[in-house]
Amino acid sequence: MSKIRFGVNIDEAPEILKWADYDAIKDMVIQCEALDYYSLWVQDHLTWGKGLNGEGGEGNVFEAWTLLSALSAVTSKMKLGVMVTCNSFRHPSLMAKMATTLDVISNGRLIFGYGAGWKQDEYEAYGFPFHKASVRLKQMREAIIVIHKLWVDERASFQGTYYTVTKAPCYPKPMQKPHPPIMIGGGGEKLTLKIAAELADGWNLYGASVETYKRKVDILTKYCDEYGKRIEEIELSWAGNLILAEDKRRLNKKIARYLKENRIYATDHKGIVSTYDNCIEKLQTYIDIGCTHFVFLLQTFNEDKESFIEKIAPSF
């Protein structure tokens, strides 16, 4: 089995950094690299607010690729990615250039996380057309094809329903050969998983229970079979909250505090809640399904990131 990897998603950590400035985010990232976390992720949103109804959105939300580029300069080991890039926000020709630039300046550390977008109020507030899900997914598929061509072809040409490029160069080429790994995020069973089987090197699902994760992996495996591809060719990853404590009493107190601070929702933690003793067993249930890469959101994981590396990570 491949080595199990652990990453962190700074989620721009608004709750714990109180709408942080860049220096606070940078310091957190430097700490995570010093602890030998494998990967660093940011999220691709323009606001954390409620869009057109005017609720929230008052704090700092940094543009994902600009922020990731800056963080690449203060790190040297961690893989870097956006979890996940919203296809609707950037034309694939520009996205290909941005990604290859980051791969070069980071010395080949990019994991190219990509998705179709989902947050309708954000689209509407900023003037992006919000098409139905099937259209957004078909746009994403074409965009990945365009980006791949720009990365590997001397001059890329593509004529699709949504995107067209004609003898377009993209230099410099990515540092990683033949290109950075493409990771698709999402669990849509009719289109997303099918596109992942066709085009992706990695796949991520956010906040899924073991039962849901297994069902999605089974469907992804069937699609891989249709494309003549082995599921082992795709790195399977899981992202979400990891809420830890030494015992159940402390765990319950932590959950109550997080609920009060609005770090998690009362009805759905979107993650793993565990004492230290049980955490290894819970992670192993995902590993048994095929997951080899876990990404924890620092909004709930930050205060446990050191103890996790000391007490839990060595078991894997």
N, C-alpha and C positions, 0 to 999 in steps of 0.2 A: 504493500500500500504506500502511496505517496505520503510524504511527511505532512502532518496536519498543520495548517497555517492559521495564524490569528492576526486580524487587522482591526483598525479602528476607523470609525466614521465620525469626524468631528461634528457633523450635523450643524455646523457653525455654532453648536452648543449654546443657543441663546438663553436657555433657562439657567445654566450654571455660570455663564460668563456675563450675564445681564446685558445682552446685546453688545458683545465684546468688540473691542477694537482689534486691529490686526496683531498688535504686539501680544495680546493675551492668547490669541489663537496660535501664533508662532511658538510661544513658550510651551503650550500644551503639546504641540506636535514634536518639538525637540525632546520633551520628556518621553514621549511614546517611542521615538527612535532609540533613545538611550536604553529603553527597556527591551529593545529588539523585537518590537512588533513588525510583522512582515509587510503590512500594507496600510496605506493611508488613503482615506476617501473623503470627498466633499459631496454635497448635494447640489443639484442644479435647479435652483428656484430664484425667482426675482423678488419675492416677498414671502414672509411667513404669515401674512395677514389673511383676512377672509375675502379679499378681492373687492368687488364693487359695493358690498354693503358697508364698507368703511370700518369694519372691526379689525383691530390689530394692525400689524404691518408697520409699526412705528420704529422698530429697531433696525440695526445694521444687518443687511444681507448682502454679502459680497458675491460678485459674479464668479461662478464656479471655476472656469478655466483660467481666469486671471489670478484668482487666489491660489489655485493649484500650481501655477507657474512660479509664483512667489515662494511657495512652500518647497518647491523642488530645489530652490537655491539654498535653503537652510537644512536640507536633509541630504543624505548620500546613499542610504541603503534601502529604505522602504520603497516598495512599489507604490505607484501613484495612480489614482483613478477618480472619476466622477461617478457617483452611484445614484442615478445614472443620467447621462446626458440626455436632455430633451431634444429630440430631432427637430421639433417645430421651431425652436429658437434660432437655429443657424442653418444656412444652406450647406449641404454636404460638401461642396467644393471648398468653402471656407473652413468647415470643420476638419476636413482632411489636412489642410495646411496647418491649422492650429495644433492638431494632434501630433503631426510629425515634428513640428517645431518643439513641442514639449518633450517628445521622446528623445530628441537630439540633445536638448539642453540638460535633461535629467540623466543622460548617459544610459538610455535604454530602460527606463523604469516604468513606462506607462502601461497600464491595463486600460483598454478602451471600453469603458462601460457605456452602454447605449440603450435607449428606450424610446417609446412612442409618445410619452407625455400623457398626463392624466388630469391635472388640476384645472378644471374648467374656469373657475373664477379668476385664476391667475392669467389665463389666456385672454379672457374678456377685458380685464383691467388694463392689460398692456397692448391690446389690439391685435393679438395673434388669432387667426381663424381657428376655431375649435371644431374640427370635423368629427364625424362619428368614429368610433374606435376602429372599425375595420379599415377606414381610409387612413387614419393615422398610422396604423400598423403596416399597411401597404406602402405608405410613404417611407416609413422607417426601413423597410426591407430594401426599397430602391436606394435609399440614402447609403446604406451599408455597402451595397454593390458599388456605388459610385466612389465611396471612400476607399474601398479595397482596390479598385482599379487605379485610383490616383496614387495610392501607396506603391503599387507593384509595377504598373505599366510605365514605359518611357513617356508616352503621351496617352492619356485616357480618353476614350470615347464611349458614350452611352446615350441611348435614346429610350426614355421610359415614359410612363404616363405622367409622372410628376416632376422628374428631373432630367436634364440633358447636359452633357458635356461633350465638347468636340476638340479632339487632339490637345487636351489640356495637360501641361506639364505640372508636376508637383515636386519641387526640389527645395531643400534637401529631402532625400528619402529617409524613412524612419531608421533609427539606429538598430532596432530589432529586426531580424530577418526571418521570414520574408516581410513581416509587419508586426506591430504590437498585437497581443492577444485581444480578440474582440469578445467582450462579455455582454450578453443581453440580459436585462433585468425584467422580471415580470412572470406571471403565472397563467396568462390566458391560454386556455386549453385548445382552442380552435386555431389560433393564428400565432400567438407569441411563442409558444413552445415549438411549433412547427418551424418558424423562422429561426429559432435558436438551433434546432437540429440541423437545419440547412446551412447556416452561415456562421455560427458562433464557435469560439474556442472555449468559452466559459458561460456559465448561467448562474444567476443569483435570484433568490426569492427572499422577500422581506417579511420577517415576523411570523413565519409559518409554523404551525404546530408540527409535530412529528408525523401525524396522520396526513395532514395536508401536503407536507413536503414529500412524503412517500408517493402519494397519488400523482403529484406533478412529475416526479422523477420517472415513474412508470410510464406516464404518457410521453414524456420526452424520449424515453428509451424506444418506444414504439415508432415515433417519428424518425429517430436515428436509424432504425431498421429500414424504414422506407427509403432513406437516402443512402443506404449502404454504408452507414457510419456507426462506429462503436460508441456507446455512451461514455466509455473510458477516455475518449478523445476530447471530451468536454469537461472542464473543471467545474465541479458543482460547489456552489457556495451558499451560505445562509447569512443574512444580516438581520439585526434587530437589537432590542434591549437585552442586556444581561444584568440582572439584579441579584447581587450576592450578599450574603452575610454569614457570620460564623455559626449562628444557630437560628432556630425558627423565631424566637422572640425578637432578636435583632432584625431579622428579615421582615417581620410584620411591621416593626417600627419604621424601617426604611421605606417600605411600600407606602405606609401612611404619610410619611413626610413627602415622598415624591408626588403622591396624589394632591397633597395640599399645595405643593409648588407647581403643579400642572406639568410635571415632567412626563407623566404617563397618564393614560386615560383609565377611568375607574372600571370600565367594562372590558378592557382588552389591553394587556400589557405589551402586546406585540413583541414577545420575546420569551426568554427563559428566566424563571424565578427560582432560585435555589440557594440552599446552604452550600458551604464549601464541600462538605462531605458528599453531597449528591450531585454536584455539578459535573464531575467526570462522567458519571453514569448517564446524565442527561445529554451531554455532548456526544457520547458514544452512540446513542440511539440515532443521531443524525449521520454520524460517521458510518454506521452499519448500512445506511441507505446509499451512501456514496459521497457524502459531503466531505470535502477536504480543506475547506477554507471558511472560517467564521469571521464575521465583521461585526464588532460591537459598537453601538451608538454611545458616544461619550456623554450624552446628556444624563444617562443613568450609570454609566460604567466608569466615569473618570476617577472616582475615589477608590475604585477597586482595581485599577489597571496594574498597579504594582504587585498587590497580593495575588492577583490571578497569575502573573508571570512566575511568581515565586512558588505558589502552592498547587496550581492546577495544570498550567501549560507543560511542565516537565513530564507529566503522565502520558503525553502524546508524542 
